[in-house]
Amino acid sequence: MSANTANTKTTPRKLLALCCSPRRDGACAAMETAFLEGLDKQISIARYSAYHMEPIPCDDCRDCLRHDRCKYSDLDGFFAAFQEADIFLIVTPVYNMSLPAPAKAVTDRFQRYYNAWKAGRNPPKPKRTVLLTASGSGETDGALHIAKMFRRLFTVMNTGLAACFDMFETDTVPVDLAVLEDIRRFAETL
């Protein structure tokens, strides 16, 4: 066996998917399915629902500033998966130009990484994030606001937004097949 042959094995990549929709059959579910269909089948997938996790909101106790953990253990499994992930998929409806409350609670708990950065601790391993949003109206400001929020949040987390896909008018047209195909094609590149 040559050295080149011995080095061709790579560590399997991991994806963490966070679905922030309460609906299992809506536009967000269609977007997540399209993404997962396009993904390399060798990538392992951990899926979490912001609604099923029932996250405790961050109360800014600053325990994570002193320790490399959150004082609440309800999201420990999610954050362990986040630490290991190479790809982070966020799928969310737009509620009042922002995230639904459970998704916002999960997002606020990422404060632990800001405090780790502030305390000089190492950030999580690098990862690429894909953001998929669904808006009932044709208004684009909510999707733009959510993307801006995540870009800012990720600056101290060794994470970047690789792509954002937005589906609009889902109150009248449940899914946009062209957007689903764009999502599927992008996932094939990861």
Protein Blocks (a to p, Z undefined) as FASTA:
>chain_A
ZZklmmmpccddddddddfbfbfkbmklmmmmmmmmmpcfkbccddddfklnopacdehl
ommmmpgcdfbfklmmmmmmmmmpmbdcdddddeehiacfklmmmmmmmmmmmmmmmnop
acddddddddddddfblcfklmmmmmmmmmmmmmmnopacfbdcddehklmmmbafklmm
mmmmmmmmZZ
